[in-house]
Amino acid sequence: MDSEQRRKVVAHHLVDMGETVTSWASKNGLHQKIVSDLIDGKLKGIRGVALETRRKMEQTFGNLFDG
């Protein structure tokens, strides 16, 4: 899934929940910048905090990342 598709999937879920990326990240104790970078493909989320953030995102939004 490319970054544009990820943005659309996340945006669709967030609208259904009545949230923004920032508010969703805050409520889940995540850094908004890491969430945005994962969505944009700037981070892969393979280690550390980025991996934890990626796992939380996949629990909420489904499989967003290849591999």
All heavy atoms as TSV, in Angstrom:
chain	resi	resn	atom	element	x	y	z
A	1	MET	N	N	0.851	-1.178	0.000
A	1	MET	CA	C	0.000	0.000	0.000
A	1	MET	C	C	0.895	1.237	0.000
A	1	MET	O	O	1.799	1.354	0.824
A	1	MET	CB	C	-0.891	-0.051	1.256
A	1	MET	CG	C	-1.871	1.076	1.362
A	1	MET	SD	S	-2.951	1.001	2.815
A	1	MET	CE	C	-3.928	-0.435	2.474
A	2	ASP	N	N	0.642	2.154	-0.914
A	2	ASP	CA	C	1.453	3.368	-0.941
A	2	ASP	C	C	0.904	4.409	0.042
A	2	ASP	O	O	-0.162	4.212	0.642
A	2	ASP	CB	C	1.577	3.927	-2.364
A	2	ASP	CG	C	0.265	4.465	-2.935
A	2	ASP	OD1	O	-0.681	4.714	-2.152
A	2	ASP	OD2	O	0.190	4.634	-4.158
A	3	SER	N	N	1.627	5.508	0.187
A	3	SER	CA	C	1.260	6.495	1.209
A	3	SER	C	C	-0.094	7.138	0.922
A	3	SER	O	O	-0.846	7.447	1.852
A	3	SER	CB	C	2.351	7.553	1.348
A	3	SER	OG	O	2.519	8.268	0.145
A	4	GLU	N	N	-0.440	7.332	-0.344
A	4	GLU	CA	C	-1.731	7.932	-0.676
A	4	GLU	C	C	-2.887	7.018	-0.264
A	4	GLU	O	O	-3.880	7.470	0.312
A	4	GLU	CB	C	-1.801	8.228	-2.181
A	4	GLU	CG	C	-3.001	9.054	-2.570
A	4	GLU	CD	C	-3.028	10.431	-1.926
A	4	GLU	OE1	O	-1.958	11.026	-1.722
A	4	GLU	OE2	O	-4.136	10.895	-1.605
A	5	GLN	N	N	-2.742	5.732	-0.507
A	5	GLN	CA	C	-3.771	4.769	-0.104
A	5	GLN	C	C	-3.885	4.711	1.417
A	5	GLN	O	O	-4.988	4.644	1.968
A	5	GLN	CB	C	-3.448	3.377	-0.656
A	5	GLN	CG	C	-3.585	3.272	-2.152
A	5	GLN	CD	C	-3.032	1.966	-2.677
A	5	GLN	OE1	O	-1.975	1.494	-2.233
A	5	GLN	NE2	N	-3.726	1.378	-3.640
A	6	ARG	N	N	-2.715	4.738	2.097
A	6	ARG	CA	C	-2.712	4.732	3.570
A	6	ARG	C	C	-3.452	5.938	4.105
A	6	ARG	O	O	-4.252	5.829	5.034
A	6	ARG	CB	C	-1.278	4.728	4.099
A	6	ARG	CG	C	-0.774	3.374	4.488
A	6	ARG	CD	C	0.490	3.448	5.299
A	6	ARG	NE	N	1.581	4.110	4.633
A	6	ARG	CZ	C	2.441	3.529	3.817
A	6	ARG	NH1	N	2.334	2.256	3.542
A	6	ARG	NH2	N	3.416	4.211	3.263
A	7	ARG	N	N	-3.178	7.117	3.529
A	7	ARG	CA	C	-3.849	8.336	3.978
A	7	ARG	C	C	-5.363	8.208	3.856
A	7	ARG	O	O	-6.104	8.607	4.756
A	7	ARG	CB	C	-3.384	9.539	3.144
A	7	ARG	CG	C	-2.175	10.211	3.689
A	7	ARG	CD	C	-1.902	11.530	2.973
A	7	ARG	NE	N	-0.463	11.663	2.845
A	7	ARG	CZ	C	0.226	11.489	1.719
A	7	ARG	NH1	N	-0.379	11.222	0.596
A	7	ARG	NH2	N	1.529	11.592	1.718
A	8	LYS	N	N	-5.828	7.659	2.739
A	8	LYS	CA	C	-7.269	7.522	2.518
A	8	LYS	C	C	-7.898	6.552	3.513
A	8	LYS	O	O	-8.968	6.824	4.062
A	8	LYS	CB	C	-7.538	7.051	1.090
A	8	LYS	CG	C	-7.294	8.130	0.065
A	8	LYS	CD	C	-7.545	7.629	-1.344
A	8	LYS	CE	C	-7.222	8.721	-2.353
A	8	LYS	NZ	N	-7.394	8.257	-3.735
A	9	VAL	N	N	-7.239	5.419	3.756
A	9	VAL	CA	C	-7.766	4.425	4.700
A	9	VAL	C	C	-7.830	5.013	6.106
A	9	VAL	O	O	-8.848	4.908	6.792
A	9	VAL	CB	C	-6.903	3.136	4.683
A	9	VAL	CG1	C	-7.281	2.210	5.825
A	9	VAL	CG2	C	-7.041	2.422	3.344
A	10	VAL	N	N	-6.743	5.646	6.531
A	10	VAL	CA	C	-6.701	6.246	7.872
A	10	VAL	C	C	-7.743	7.354	7.987
A	10	VAL	O	O	-8.483	7.419	8.968
A	10	VAL	CB	C	-5.281	6.766	8.198
A	10	VAL	CG1	C	-5.281	7.601	9.463
A	10	VAL	CG2	C	-4.310	5.597	8.329
A	11	ALA	N	N	-7.822	8.211	6.975
A	11	ALA	CA	C	-8.793	9.308	7.010
A	11	ALA	C	C	-10.219	8.771	7.108
A	11	ALA	O	O	-11.034	9.295	7.875
A	11	ALA	CB	C	-8.639	10.186	5.770
A	12	HIS	N	N	-10.524	7.730	6.371
A	12	HIS	CA	C	-11.863	7.131	6.407
A	12	HIS	C	C	-12.193	6.623	7.809
A	12	HIS	O	O	-13.277	6.899	8.337
A	12	HIS	CB	C	-11.949	5.994	5.393
A	12	HIS	CG	C	-13.258	5.284	5.391
A	12	HIS	ND1	N	-14.405	5.843	4.874
A	12	HIS	CD2	C	-13.621	4.077	5.875
A	12	HIS	CE1	C	-15.402	5.004	5.028
A	12	HIS	NE2	N	-14.959	3.918	5.634
A	13	HIS	N	N	-11.252	5.904	8.426
A	13	HIS	CA	C	-11.479	5.392	9.777
A	13	HIS	C	C	-11.614	6.535	10.788
A	13	HIS	O	O	-12.455	6.478	11.682
A	13	HIS	CB	C	-10.338	4.466	10.204
A	13	HIS	CG	C	-10.442	3.084	9.656
A	13	HIS	ND1	N	-9.934	2.733	8.433
A	13	HIS	CD2	C	-10.991	1.967	10.168
A	13	HIS	CE1	C	-10.174	1.457	8.215
A	13	HIS	NE2	N	-10.823	0.960	9.262
A	14	LEU	N	N	-10.767	7.550	10.648
A	14	LEU	CA	C	-10.799	8.661	11.593
A	14	LEU	C	C	-12.113	9.429	11.506
A	14	LEU	O	O	-12.661	9.838	12.534
A	14	LEU	CB	C	-9.607	9.597	11.367
A	14	LEU	CG	C	-8.254	9.038	11.798
A	14	LEU	CD1	C	-7.138	9.979	11.358
A	14	LEU	CD2	C	-8.184	8.806	13.291
A	15	VAL	N	N	-12.629	9.621	10.286
A	15	VAL	CA	C	-13.916	10.306	10.133
A	15	VAL	C	C	-15.011	9.511	10.834
A	15	VAL	O	O	-15.846	10.077	11.545
A	15	VAL	CB	C	-14.252	10.518	8.636
A	15	VAL	CG1	C	-15.707	10.907	8.441
A	15	VAL	CG2	C	-13.342	11.575	8.034
A	16	ASP	N	N	-14.992	8.192	10.660
A	16	ASP	CA	C	-15.989	7.338	11.315
A	16	ASP	C	C	-15.906	7.443	12.839
A	16	ASP	O	O	-16.921	7.331	13.524
A	16	ASP	CB	C	-15.818	5.875	10.898
A	16	ASP	CG	C	-16.230	5.628	9.446
A	16	ASP	OD1	O	-16.884	6.514	8.843
A	16	ASP	OD2	O	-15.885	4.558	8.915
A	17	MET	N	N	-14.690	7.641	13.356
A	17	MET	CA	C	-14.504	7.742	14.807
A	17	MET	C	C	-14.669	9.174	15.310
A	17	MET	O	O	-14.665	9.413	16.516
A	17	MET	CB	C	-13.098	7.250	15.193
A	17	MET	CG	C	-12.866	5.785	14.960
A	17	MET	SD	S	-11.274	5.194	15.610
A	17	MET	CE	C	-10.111	5.912	14.474
A	18	GLY	N	N	-14.751	10.134	14.397
A	18	GLY	CA	C	-14.849	11.539	14.788
A	18	GLY	C	C	-13.555	12.066	15.361
A	18	GLY	O	O	-13.565	12.885	16.280
A	19	GLU	N	N	-12.448	11.613	14.820
A	19	GLU	CA	C	-11.116	11.983	15.322
A	19	GLU	C	C	-10.279	12.627	14.223
A	19	GLU	O	O	-10.617	12.543	13.044
A	19	GLU	CB	C	-10.366	10.721	15.786
A	19	GLU	CG	C	-10.978	9.979	16.927
A	19	GLU	CD	C	-10.591	10.526	18.280
A	19	GLU	OE1	O	-9.753	11.430	18.360
A	19	GLU	OE2	O	-11.155	10.040	19.265
A	20	THR	N	N	-9.183	13.241	14.651
A	20	THR	CA	C	-8.120	13.660	13.730
A	20	THR	C	C	-6.908	12.802	14.045
A	20	THR	O	O	-6.884	12.088	15.061
A	20	THR	CB	C	-7.757	15.145	13.937
A	20	THR	OG1	O	-7.214	15.302	15.259
A	20	THR	CG2	C	-8.966	16.052	13.759
A	21	VAL	N	N	-5.901	12.875	13.189
A	21	VAL	CA	C	-4.667	12.124	13.446
A	21	VAL	C	C	-4.094	12.548	14.786
A	21	VAL	O	O	-3.705	11.709	15.608
A	21	VAL	CB	C	-3.637	12.340	12.315
A	21	VAL	CG1	C	-2.295	11.750	12.691
A	21	VAL	CG2	C	-4.132	11.725	11.010
A	22	THR	N	N	-4.066	13.846	15.030
A	22	THR	CA	C	-3.497	14.367	16.271
A	22	THR	C	C	-4.272	13.897	17.495
A	22	THR	O	O	-3.681	13.434	18.476
A	22	THR	CB	C	-3.458	15.903	16.237
A	22	THR	OG1	O	-2.718	16.315	15.081
A	22	THR	CG2	C	-2.809	16.476	17.475
A	23	SER	N	N	-5.605	13.984	17.438
A	23	SER	CA	C	-6.397	13.580	18.601
A	23	SER	C	C	-6.319	12.073	18.826
A	23	SER	O	O	-6.243	11.618	19.963
A	23	SER	CB	C	-7.855	14.029	18.472
A	23	SER	OG	O	-8.512	13.353	17.424
A	24	TRP	N	N	-6.324	11.289	17.736
A	24	TRP	CA	C	-6.214	9.835	17.868
A	24	TRP	C	C	-4.870	9.451	18.484
A	24	TRP	O	O	-4.806	8.625	19.386
A	24	TRP	CB	C	-6.398	9.142	16.512
A	24	TRP	CG	C	-6.285	7.666	16.613
A	24	TRP	CD1	C	-7.269	6.795	16.977
A	24	TRP	CD2	C	-5.114	6.868	16.403
A	24	TRP	NE1	N	-6.774	5.505	16.991
A	24	TRP	CE2	C	-5.453	5.533	16.641
A	24	TRP	CE3	C	-3.807	7.165	16.029
A	24	TRP	CZ2	C	-4.539	4.492	16.522
A	24	TRP	CZ3	C	-2.895	6.131	15.903
A	24	TRP	CH2	C	-3.259	4.813	16.153
A	25	ALA	N	N	-3.792	10.073	17.994
A	25	ALA	CA	C	-2.459	9.792	18.525
A	25	ALA	C	C	-2.391	10.142	20.008
A	25	ALA	O	O	-1.878	9.366	20.820
A	25	ALA	CB	C	-1.399	10.553	17.732
A	26	SER	N	N	-2.931	11.288	20.376
A	26	SER	CA	C	-2.931	11.729	21.773
A	26	SER	C	C	-3.672	10.758	22.668
A	26	SER	O	O	-3.176	10.382	23.733
A	26	SER	CB	C	-3.620	13.078	21.876
A	26	SER	OG	O	-2.726	14.087	22.120
A	27	LYS	N	N	-4.863	10.349	22.264
A	27	LYS	CA	C	-5.672	9.444	23.072
A	27	LYS	C	C	-5.008	8.087	23.245
A	27	LYS	O	O	-5.271	7.390	24.224
A	27	LYS	CB	C	-7.047	9.242	22.435
A	27	LYS	CG	C	-7.964	10.420	22.630
A	27	LYS	CD	C	-9.331	10.155	22.058
A	27	LYS	CE	C	-10.229	11.351	22.272
A	27	LYS	NZ	N	-11.560	11.132	21.706
A	28	ASN	N	N	-4.162	7.700	22.292
A	28	ASN	CA	C	-3.496	6.406	22.353
A	28	ASN	C	C	-2.066	6.498	22.865
A	28	ASN	O	O	-1.328	5.517	22.833
A	28	ASN	CB	C	-3.534	5.737	20.971
A	28	ASN	CG	C	-4.928	5.264	20.642
A	28	ASN	OD1	O	-5.369	4.243	21.136
A	28	ASN	ND2	N	-5.647	6.036	19.836
A	29	GLY	N	N	-1.669	7.681	23.331
A	29	GLY	CA	C	-0.342	7.861	23.904
A	29	GLY	C	C	0.781	7.747	22.883
A	29	GLY	O	O	1.879	7.317	23.218
A	30	LEU	N	N	0.500	8.150	21.650
A	30	LEU	CA	C	1.491	8.048	20.578
A	30	LEU	C	C	1.947	9.439	20.153
A	30	LEU	O	O	1.246	10.422	20.345
A	30	LEU	CB	C	0.876	7.330	19.368
A	30	LEU	CG	C	0.279	5.953	19.636
A	30	LEU	CD1	C	-0.464	5.462	18.408
A	30	LEU	CD2	C	1.355	4.966	20.039
A	31	HIS	N	N	3.138	9.501	19.561
A	31	HIS	CA	C	3.661	10.760	19.038
A	31	HIS	C	C	3.032	11.012	17.667
A	31	HIS	O	O	3.126	10.178	16.770
A	31	HIS	CB	C	5.176	10.712	18.895
A	31	HIS	CG	C	5.887	10.568	20.197
A	31	HIS	ND1	N	6.135	11.631	21.017
A	31	HIS	CD2	C	6.383	9.476	20.823
A	31	HIS	CE1	C	6.767	11.203	22.107
A	31	HIS	NE2	N	6.925	9.893	22.016
A	32	GLN	N	N	2.407	12.174	17.511
A	32	GLN	CA	C	1.720	12.506	16.266
A	32	GLN	C	C	2.693	12.506	15.090
A	32	GLN	O	O	2.342	12.075	13.994
A	32	GLN	CB	C	1.035	13.868	16.416
A	32	GLN	CG	C	0.181	14.277	15.224
A	32	GLN	CD	C	0.941	15.070	14.192
A	32	GLN	OE1	O	1.892	15.776	14.509
A	32	GLN	NE2	N	0.515	14.952	12.956
A	33	LYS	N	N	3.909	12.968	15.292
A	33	LYS	CA	C	4.905	13.023	14.211
A	33	LYS	C	C	5.252	11.620	13.722
A	33	LYS	O	O	5.385	11.397	12.511
A	33	LYS	CB	C	6.155	13.756	14.706
A	33	LYS	CG	C	7.265	13.859	13.702
A	33	LYS	CD	C	6.906	14.786	12.571
A	33	LYS	CE	C	8.132	14.991	11.688
A	33	LYS	NZ	N	7.766	15.280	10.318
A	34	ILE	N	N	5.389	10.668	14.629
A	34	ILE	CA	C	5.701	9.292	14.230
A	34	ILE	C	C	4.527	8.703	13.462
A	34	ILE	O	O	4.724	8.049	12.432
A	34	ILE	CB	C	6.068	8.429	15.451
A	34	ILE	CG1	C	7.377	8.926	16.066
A	34	ILE	CG2	C	6.174	6.957	15.073
A	34	ILE	CD1	C	7.768	8.257	17.360
A	35	VAL	N	N	3.303	8.953	13.922
A	35	VAL	CA	C	2.115	8.464	13.217
A	35	VAL	C	C	2.088	9.039	11.801
A	35	VAL	O	O	1.906	8.308	10.821
A	35	VAL	CB	C	0.818	8.826	13.982
A	35	VAL	CG1	C	-0.420	8.507	13.153
A	35	VAL	CG2	C	0.764	8.101	15.319
A	36	SER	N	N	2.305	10.336	11.675
A	36	SER	CA	C	2.297	10.976	10.357
A	36	SER	C	C	3.405	10.439	9.464
A	36	SER	O	O	3.191	10.198	8.271
A	36	SER	CB	C	2.452	12.494	10.501
A	36	SER	OG	O	1.337	13.035	11.150
A	37	ASP	N	N	4.588	10.263	10.025
A	37	ASP	CA	C	5.716	9.745	9.234
A	37	ASP	C	C	5.469	8.314	8.780
A	37	ASP	O	O	5.871	7.933	7.676
A	37	ASP	CB	C	7.024	9.835	10.023
A	37	ASP	CG	C	7.565	11.263	10.113
A	37	ASP	OD1	O	7.024	12.151	9.411
A	37	ASP	OD2	O	8.517	11.486	10.882
A	38	LEU	N	N	4.810	7.510	9.593
A	38	LEU	CA	C	4.459	6.150	9.177
A	38	LEU	C	C	3.441	6.182	8.037
A	38	LEU	O	O	3.566	5.445	7.064
A	38	LEU	CB	C	3.921	5.346	10.358
A	38	LEU	CG	C	4.961	4.840	11.350
A	38	LEU	CD1	C	4.283	4.363	12.630
A	38	LEU	CD2	C	5.803	3.734	10.753
A	39	ILE	N	N	2.452	7.040	8.162
A	39	ILE	CA	C	1.443	7.157	7.105
A	39	ILE	C	C	2.097	7.622	5.802
A	39	ILE	O	O	1.804	7.100	4.727
A	39	ILE	CB	C	0.318	8.126	7.527
A	39	ILE	CG1	C	-0.485	7.534	8.681
A	39	ILE	CG2	C	-0.601	8.440	6.339
A	39	ILE	CD1	C	-1.450	8.506	9.337
A	40	ASP	N	N	3.004	8.592	5.896
A	40	ASP	CA	C	3.656	9.155	4.709
A	40	ASP	C	C	4.753	8.266	4.147
A	40	ASP	O	O	5.290	8.553	3.078
A	40	ASP	CB	C	4.253	10.525	5.029
A	40	ASP	CG	C	3.177	11.571	5.303
A	40	ASP	OD1	O	2.025	11.366	4.884
A	40	ASP	OD2	O	3.502	12.587	5.941
A	41	GLY	N	N	5.123	7.216	4.869
A	41	GLY	CA	C	6.166	6.320	4.390
A	41	GLY	C	C	7.579	6.790	4.698
A	41	GLY	O	O	8.552	6.236	4.194
A	42	LYS	N	N	7.711	7.818	5.535
A	42	LYS	CA	C	9.037	8.312	5.918
A	42	LYS	C	C	9.698	7.397	6.937
A	42	LYS	O	O	10.913	7.365	7.040
A	42	LYS	CB	C	8.937	9.735	6.483
A	42	LYS	CG	C	8.481	10.750	5.458
A	42	LYS	CD	C	8.319	12.116	6.087
A	42	LYS	CE	C	7.756	13.105	5.091
A	42	LYS	NZ	N	7.484	14.399	5.705
A	43	LEU	N	N	8.877	6.671	7.696
A	43	LEU	CA	C	9.361	5.670	8.645
A	43	LEU	C	C	8.769	4.326	8.260
A	43	LEU	O	O	7.647	4.252	7.769
A	43	LEU	CB	C	8.907	5.998	10.074
A	43	LEU	CG	C	9.590	7.114	10.819
A	43	LEU	CD1	C	8.909	7.328	12.169
A	43	LEU	CD2	C	11.057	6.826	11.029
A	44	LYS	N	N	9.533	3.272	8.515
A	44	LYS	CA	C	9.042	1.928	8.210
A	44	LYS	C	C	8.414	1.254	9.428
A	44	LYS	O	O	7.602	0.361	9.293
A	44	LYS	CB	C	10.171	1.059	7.670
A	44	LYS	CG	C	10.735	1.595	6.359
A	44	LYS	CD	C	11.380	0.519	5.573
A	44	LYS	CE	C	12.040	1.040	4.327
A	44	LYS	NZ	N	11.126	1.559	3.341
A	45	GLY	N	N	8.800	1.671	10.619
A	45	GLY	CA	C	8.219	1.102	11.834
A	45	GLY	C	C	8.713	-0.308	12.107
A	45	GLY	O	O	7.923	-1.201	12.371
A	46	ILE	N	N	10.031	-0.493	12.024
A	46	ILE	CA	C	10.575	-1.837	12.223
A	46	ILE	C	C	11.257	-2.027	13.572
A	46	ILE	O	O	11.569	-3.158	13.931
A	46	ILE	CB	C	11.536	-2.238	11.075
A	46	ILE	CG1	C	12.649	-1.217	10.904
A	46	ILE	CG2	C	10.766	-2.396	9.776
A	46	ILE	CD1	C	13.704	-1.603	9.882
A	47	ARG	N	N	11.476	-0.921	14.306
A	47	ARG	CA	C	12.121	-1.042	15.615
A	47	ARG	C	C	11.604	0.019	16.566
A	47	ARG	O	O	11.147	1.071	16.155
A	47	ARG	CB	C	13.643	-0.855	15.487
A	47	ARG	CG	C	14.342	-1.900	14.706
A	47	ARG	CD	C	15.850	-1.786	14.810
A	47	ARG	NE	N	16.280	-0.400	14.841
A	47	ARG	CZ	C	17.455	0.022	14.441
A	47	ARG	NH1	N	18.338	-0.827	13.980
A	47	ARG	NH2	N	17.779	1.286	14.509
A	48	GLY	N	N	11.696	-0.274	17.835
A	48	GLY	CA	C	11.457	0.705	18.891
A	48	GLY	C	C	10.066	1.314	18.913
A	48	GLY	O	O	9.069	0.646	18.702
A	49	VAL	N	N	10.032	2.621	19.183
A	49	VAL	CA	C	8.780	3.345	19.326
A	49	VAL	C	C	7.984	3.312	18.022
A	49	VAL	O	O	6.762	3.171	18.032
A	49	VAL	CB	C	9.045	4.812	19.754
A	49	VAL	CG1	C	7.764	5.617	19.767
A	49	VAL	CG2	C	9.718	4.857	21.113
A	50	ALA	N	N	8.672	3.403	16.890
A	50	ALA	CA	C	7.982	3.372	15.596
A	50	ALA	C	C	7.283	2.024	15.379
A	50	ALA	O	O	6.168	1.978	14.857
A	50	ALA	CB	C	8.959	3.650	14.457
A	51	LEU	N	N	7.903	0.938	15.816
A	51	LEU	CA	C	7.280	-0.382	15.691
A	51	LEU	C	C	6.039	-0.482	16.576
A	51	LEU	O	O	4.996	-0.978	16.146
A	51	LEU	CB	C	8.279	-1.492	16.045
A	51	LEU	CG	C	7.719	-2.921	16.050
A	51	LEU	CD1	C	7.165	-3.293	14.678
A	51	LEU	CD2	C	8.804	-3.908	16.467
A	52	GLU	N	N	6.145	0.001	17.797
A	52	GLU	CA	C	4.988	-0.004	18.697
A	52	GLU	C	C	3.849	0.830	18.122
A	52	GLU	O	O	2.680	0.434	18.184
A	52	GLU	CB	C	5.391	0.541	20.074
A	52	GLU	CG	C	6.344	-0.350	20.837
A	52	GLU	CD	C	6.871	0.303	22.100
A	52	GLU	OE1	O	6.187	1.202	22.642
A	52	GLU	OE2	O	7.962	-0.088	22.554
A	53	THR	N	N	4.191	1.978	17.552
A	53	THR	CA	C	3.191	2.852	16.939
A	53	THR	C	C	2.547	2.160	15.746
A	53	THR	O	O	1.325	2.177	15.583
A	53	THR	CB	C	3.838	4.183	16.505
A	53	THR	OG1	O	4.432	4.806	17.654
A	53	THR	CG2	C	2.813	5.119	15.884
A	54	ARG	N	N	3.368	1.512	14.922
A	54	ARG	CA	C	2.851	0.791	13.758
A	54	ARG	C	C	1.871	-0.309	14.175
A	54	ARG	O	O	0.800	-0.463	13.587
A	54	ARG	CB	C	4.022	0.188	12.984
A	54	ARG	CG	C	3.595	-0.672	11.821
A	54	ARG	CD	C	4.796	-1.259	11.123
A	54	ARG	NE	N	4.377	-2.276	10.191
A	54	ARG	CZ	C	5.130	-2.724	9.209
A	54	ARG	NH1	N	6.340	-2.247	9.039
A	54	ARG	NH2	N	4.686	-3.648	8.399
A	55	ARG	N	N	2.215	-1.045	15.210
A	55	ARG	CA	C	1.335	-2.123	15.690
A	55	ARG	C	C	0.000	-1.565	16.170
A	55	ARG	O	O	-1.059	-2.131	15.897
A	55	ARG	CB	C	2.017	-2.913	16.797
A	55	ARG	CG	C	3.123	-3.800	16.272
A	55	ARG	CD	C	3.767	-4.582	17.384
A	55	ARG	NE	N	4.804	-5.475	16.849
A	55	ARG	CZ	C	5.830	-5.900	17.546
A	55	ARG	NH1	N	5.971	-5.541	18.813
A	55	ARG	NH2	N	6.718	-6.705	16.991
A	56	LYS	N	N	0.042	-0.453	16.897
A	56	LYS	CA	C	-1.191	0.167	17.385
A	56	LYS	C	C	-2.035	0.664	16.210
A	56	LYS	O	O	-3.259	0.503	16.200
A	56	LYS	CB	C	-0.854	1.324	18.339
A	56	LYS	CG	C	-2.066	1.996	18.924
A	56	LYS	CD	C	-2.847	1.065	19.815
A	56	LYS	CE	C	-4.011	1.787	20.446
A	56	LYS	NZ	N	-4.878	0.917	21.208
A	57	MET	N	N	-1.387	1.231	15.212
A	57	MET	CA	C	-2.103	1.710	14.034
A	57	MET	C	C	-2.772	0.543	13.302
A	57	MET	O	O	-3.911	0.660	12.852
A	57	MET	CB	C	-1.155	2.449	13.091
A	57	MET	CG	C	-0.702	3.785	13.618
A	57	MET	SD	S	0.546	4.551	12.580
A	57	MET	CE	C	-0.428	4.942	11.125
A	58	GLU	N	N	-2.081	-0.571	13.196
A	58	GLU	CA	C	-2.637	-1.725	12.497
A	58	GLU	C	C	-3.793	-2.346	13.282
A	58	GLU	O	O	-4.725	-2.878	12.681
A	58	GLU	CB	C	-1.559	-2.736	12.165
A	58	GLU	CG	C	-0.666	-2.251	11.034
A	58	GLU	CD	C	0.371	-3.253	10.570
A	58	GLU	OE1	O	0.808	-4.091	11.372
A	58	GLU	OE2	O	0.735	-3.172	9.385
A	59	GLN	N	N	-3.761	-2.254	14.596
A	59	GLN	CA	C	-4.893	-2.740	15.399
A	59	GLN	C	C	-6.137	-1.917	15.111
A	59	GLN	O	O	-7.238	-2.432	15.053
A	59	GLN	CB	C	-4.575	-2.648	16.899
A	59	GLN	CG	C	-3.632	-3.675	17.409
A	59	GLN	CD	C	-3.310	-3.440	18.893
A	59	GLN	OE1	O	-3.672	-2.432	19.473
A	59	GLN	NE2	N	-2.608	-4.393	19.486
A	60	THR	N	N	-5.937	-0.613	14.939
A	60	THR	CA	C	-7.069	0.294	14.730
A	60	THR	C	C	-7.518	0.367	13.273
A	60	THR	O	O	-8.711	0.325	12.988
A	60	THR	CB	C	-6.695	1.722	15.215
A	60	THR	OG1	O	-6.289	1.654	16.581
A	60	THR	CG2	C	-7.873	2.670	15.079
A	61	PHE	N	N	-6.562	0.467	12.352
A	61	PHE	CA	C	-6.884	0.756	10.954
A	61	PHE	C	C	-6.752	-0.434	10.026
A	61	PHE	O	O	-7.035	-0.333	8.840
A	61	PHE	CB	C	-5.989	1.889	10.427
A	61	PHE	CG	C	-6.043	3.146	11.266
A	61	PHE	CD1	C	-4.907	3.610	11.903
A	61	PHE	CD2	C	-7.226	3.843	11.427
A	61	PHE	CE1	C	-4.951	4.775	12.664
A	61	PHE	CE2	C	-7.278	4.997	12.194
A	61	PHE	CZ	C	-6.141	5.454	12.813
A	62	GLY	N	N	-6.294	-1.575	10.537
A	62	GLY	CA	C	-6.091	-2.738	9.680
A	62	GLY	C	C	-4.684	-2.752	9.094
A	62	GLY	O	O	-3.844	-1.943	9.473
A	63	ASN	N	N	-4.435	-3.644	8.154
A	63	ASN	CA	C	-3.105	-3.786	7.577
A	63	ASN	C	C	-2.801	-2.628	6.641
A	63	ASN	O	O	-3.299	-2.554	5.526
A	63	ASN	CB	C	-2.978	-5.117	6.833
A	63	ASN	CG	C	-1.560	-5.391	6.379
A	63	ASN	OD1	O	-0.617	-4.788	6.896
A	63	ASN	ND2	N	-1.409	-6.262	5.412
A	64	LEU	N	N	-1.973	-1.695	7.117
A	64	LEU	CA	C	-1.620	-0.517	6.329
A	64	LEU	C	C	-0.274	-0.655	5.640
A	64	LEU	O	O	0.044	0.098	4.734
A	64	LEU	CB	C	-1.535	0.717	7.248
A	64	LEU	CG	C	-2.802	1.176	7.922
A	64	LEU	CD1	C	-2.468	2.282	8.919
A	64	LEU	CD2	C	-3.799	1.667	6.906
A	65	PHE	N	N	0.521	-1.596	6.105
A	65	PHE	CA	C	1.911	-1.663	5.661
A	65	PHE	C	C	2.195	-3.002	4.996
A	65	PHE	O	O	1.706	-4.036	5.415
A	65	PHE	CB	C	2.848	-1.474	6.862
A	65	PHE	CG	C	2.543	-0.219	7.638
A	65	PHE	CD1	C	1.750	-0.266	8.767
A	65	PHE	CD2	C	3.030	1.002	7.221
A	65	PHE	CE1	C	1.440	0.876	9.479
A	65	PHE	CE2	C	2.733	2.162	7.915
A	65	PHE	CZ	C	1.939	2.108	9.052
A	66	ASP	N	N	3.001	-2.977	3.960
A	66	ASP	CA	C	3.402	-4.201	3.283
A	66	ASP	C	C	4.488	-4.897	4.091
A	66	ASP	O	O	5.380	-4.253	4.610
A	66	ASP	CB	C	3.926	-3.896	1.882
A	66	ASP	CG	C	2.884	-3.225	1.010
A	66	ASP	OD1	O	1.695	-3.572	1.129
A	66	ASP	OD2	O	3.266	-2.348	0.228
A	67	GLY	N	N	4.385	-6.191	4.197
A	67	GLY	CA	C	5.433	-6.956	4.868
A	67	GLY	C	C	5.266	-7.187	6.310
A	67	GLY	O	O	4.716	-6.689	7.142
